[in-house]
Amino acid sequence: MASGIFMLLDDIAMLADDVAVASKMATQKTAAILGDDLAVNAQKATGFDQSRELSIIWAITKGSLKNKAIILPLAFILSAIAPTLITYILMLGALYLLYEGTEKIEEYLFHKHHQEKNEELLHSTTETILDIEKEKIKSAVFTDFILSIEIVVIALASVAHQPFAVQVASTVFVAILATFGVYGLVAMIVRMDNVGFWLLEKKHEKSGNFLISAMPKLIKTLGFIGTFAMILVGGGILAHNVEFFHHYFIEGVPSLINELLVGLVIGAVVLLSVKLFKR
């Protein structure tokens, strides 16, 4: 009886160790998308009245949890009965990431749509502010849905050689980390200026002014990094799953640069195709 309990505990310990190793590997593989998720939602949660920022982040967090609750079971079922579909879903998600990334670059270079949206927010009345909030939350949750698919599929693919129980446990861990870790950091970022004002009240002017001025710069930096992270991740997924792209890799150039070039070219093609289809 006692020996059986010890064997069970030993099996549980081994499983926990396997899950820890697999979770670390899956988290590393999804780090770029997690960074983009952080950047996107930090941008979407700013610009509102300070009293509304945390409630908006919490609404997006709840939407993200619902997304994971839908995606995780479907991913495990497909992995068990049709694993090849996972690769195709991964590549479709990569095309979406490349479209989003190149669209952001185009907007920054030619349109400046984000500035217009911020002006609309600044001149809103109390009657329309809730509608704008709902629109931003809906947009953020939809973007989170696409990014969640990528996170779950990449995490699952990175531990595909592991036993099914380890796959499930490590992928669920990454999904939970992607939700509470990312949105916890978003909440910290958007409240940086509040901490800065609190420091000013306590006569710590240098530290307070630093935090107040650093917040918008940090969000812009995250947005820049997130955009290129999307292109890099999307290009890397296509480069590793489509043999055609390997023939056009530039010799002597690091694979990271080649994947970025693939992402930029394919992203531009996808963006152009979407614009032509809309017309």
Phi, psi and omega in degrees: 000308181295319180296324178295321178295318180294323178294320178297315178298322179295319178296319179296319179297318179295318178297317179298321179294317178297319179296319180298316180294314181295321179295320178298316180296315181294322179295320178297320181292330184260006186301319182296318180290323176300320178297320178292320177302318178298314182295315182299312185282334173296322177291319184288337183268358181258165178096353180263172172301140185302330180290345183257347187300311183293323179293326177292317178298319179295322178296319178292322178299316178297320176297321178295319178296320177296320177301313181296323180296331177278316189286317186301308180299320179297320179296318179293321179295313179297321179298328182277321187254336182212068185298334180294332178296331179302318180296317180293321177297320179300317182288324175297319176297323178297319178298321178294317178300318180294322177298312180299315183295312181290329177295320177297319179296317179297317179297319181295320185281327191237332192243323181059042182298326183297325179294321179296320180295322178294322178296320178298321181292320182294328183260016180283155175262172179296335180286330185258348186296324179292324178294320178294320177300313181299321180296317180293319179297315179299317178297317181294320180292322178294315177299320178299323180299313179295313180295325179294321176301313180298315181299312182295315183292317179295317179298318180292319180294327182288342180240024184297335181278354182274162174303155186302320181298321179291320177302312182297311184296315183290322179291319177297321178299315180296320180297317178294317177299319181297332180276297187284327178294310182295310185284336171295317177293322177301315179299319179295320182293313184288346178260006179302319182292329176296318177297321178298315179295323178297320177295324177298320178296330180271011177071019174262072190294320183296311181293319180297313179295326179298313182293320181296316181283336184282331186301306180296326178293321179295318180295318178296319179296316177298321178297318179296312180296318181297322179299311181287334174295318178299314182294319180293316179295313179299315178296322179294320179297314180294318182297327182273345183246349178240113184297332183306320185291336181295333181290342183251010175292139179279122182293141179084354179261135179307146183301330179299318180291318178299318180293323178295319178295317176301315180298317180295317182293309181294323178298318178296320179296315180296316180298316179297318181296318179296318180295319179295321180295319179296322179291000000 
